[in-house]
Each structure stands twice: as C-alpha cells, then as structure tokens.
C-alpha cells in the first residue's frame, strides 16, 4: 500500500467445481453492477424523445 495502512476488503467469491477435473475449482469474484452507463443512456434517450415530440 502506498499509505502504509492496511484496508480490510471483504470480497464475495463464487467458487464452483470444474466438471471433469480432480479437485479443481473456478474462483470468480462477484462485482457490483455499474449502473452509470445505463443511467446516462436513459437520460440521452429521454432528451431525444422530448425533442422528437415537441
């Protein structure tokens, strides 16, 4: 760490057994969805709809 302080992060892991293998697992980290792109797209669509009907 740059600041020298340790920060405890709690990660949500998704662990699945790999079929057809012996004692092997796939570990995927669950992430929160980023809605900012969808909100931006909805605002642009709303502006275009308002401009079309006025």
LINKATA-V608611 format. One record per pair of residues at least 4 apart in sequence whose C-alpha atoms are under 7 Angstrom apart, sorted by the first residue. I is the first residue (numbers start at 0). J is the second residue. If there is no record, write none. Layout:
i->[I & I]
j->[J & J]
This chain:
i->[0 & 11 & 11 & 12 & 12 & 12 & 12 & 13 & 13 & 13 & 13 & 14 & 14 & 14 & 14 & 15 & 15 & 15 & 16 & 16 & 16 & 17 & 17 & 17 & 34 & 35 & 36 & 37 & 38 & 39 & 40 & 41 & 42 & 43 & 44 & 45 & 46 & 47 & 48 & 49]
j->[4 & 28 & 29 & 26 & 27 & 28 & 29 & 26 & 27 & 28 & 29 & 24 & 25 & 26 & 27 & 24 & 25 & 26 & 23 & 24 & 25 & 23 & 24 & 25 & 38 & 39 & 40 & 41 & 42 & 43 & 44 & 45 & 46 & 47 & 48 & 49 & 50 & 51 & 52 & 53]
